[in-house]
Amino acid sequence: MKDPNRYEMEGLPWPEALLVKPRGNLDIYTSPELRAALDDYRGEGKRHFILDLSGVEYIDSTGLGSLASFMDAVKKEKGSLKLSGLKGVVHKAFVFTNLLDLFSVYETAEHAVDSLGQELA
């Protein structure tokens, strides 16, 4: 996403991991930008991603599809995608589309980071 107010990227203790905190909507207009940014980081060697969605207020089918296809791409490279902070309509979108069980979902980004640390140890 080219608008720096729409997301925040944070490095993690492992060089191949990244924490991403998108904000606002993750929809037909914004999800292609986020996906392009995530793919750029994959190209730079990042394999493990945590998306903290606590700042996302709305997600549509394009956003859900983008996350699902990104997860497939990451898993093919023996990486991982963890989601955290699902709430309100964002959580409902995952439930209604039966995608909740497809992802590794954590209550907070800290819980997701702890889980990744255990996996990489």
SVG drawing of the C-alpha trace seen along z (x, -y; Angstrom):
<svg xmlns="http://www.w3.org/2000/svg" viewBox="-22 -9 40 35">
<polyline fill="none" stroke="black" stroke-width="0.4" points="0.0,0.0 1.6,-3.2 -0.1,-5.5 2.0,-5.2 -1.0,-6.1 -2.7,-2.8 -0.2,-0.4 2.9,0.0 5.6,2.6 7.7,3.8 10.7,6.0 10.7,8.9 13.6,10.6 14.0,13.0 15.3,11.6 12.8,13.7 9.7,12.4 7.6,9.2 4.7,7.8 2.3,5.8 -0.4,3.5 -2.9,2.3 -5.4,-0.3 -8.7,-1.4 -10.4,0.8 -9.0,3.8 -11.1,3.9 -11.1,3.9 -9.3,0.5 -6.6,1.2 -6.0,4.9 -4.0,4.9 -1.6,2.4 -1.1,4.4 -0.6,7.6 2.0,5.9 3.9,4.6 3.7,8.1 5.0,9.7 7.9,7.2 8.9,8.3 8.6,11.9 11.0,11.1 13.4,9.7 13.5,13.0 10.7,12.6 8.9,15.9 6.9,15.4 4.2,12.8 2.0,11.6 -0.9,9.3 -2.4,7.4 -5.8,6.6 -6.9,4.7 -6.8,1.4 -8.9,2.7 -12.4,1.5 -13.8,3.3 -12.8,6.2 -14.6,7.3 -14.3,10.4 -11.4,9.0 -9.5,8.4 -10.3,11.9 -9.3,13.5 -6.1,11.5 -5.1,12.8 -6.0,16.4 -4.0,16.3 -1.1,14.7 -1.2,17.4 -1.0,20.1 2.0,18.4 3.8,18.1 3.1,21.8 4.5,23.0 7.8,21.3 7.6,23.1 6.6,19.8 3.6,18.8 0.9,16.2 -0.7,15.5 -3.6,13.1 -4.4,11.2 -6.8,8.6 -9.9,9.7 -12.9,7.8 -16.3,6.6 -17.3,6.8 -13.8,8.1 -14.2,11.1 -17.7,11.6 -16.5,11.6 -14.1,14.5 -16.8,16.4 -19.5,16.0 -17.1,17.1 -15.8,20.1 -12.3,18.7 -11.6,18.5 -10.4,22.1 -8.2,21.7 -5.9,19.2 -3.8,19.2 -5.7,16.6 -4.5,15.0 -6.2,12.6 -3.3,10.2 -0.2,9.6 1.9,10.4 0.3,13.9 1.1,14.4 4.7,13.3 5.1,15.7 3.7,18.5 6.1,17.7 9.0,17.6 8.1,21.1 7.9,22.4 11.3,20.8 13.1,21.9"/>
</svg>
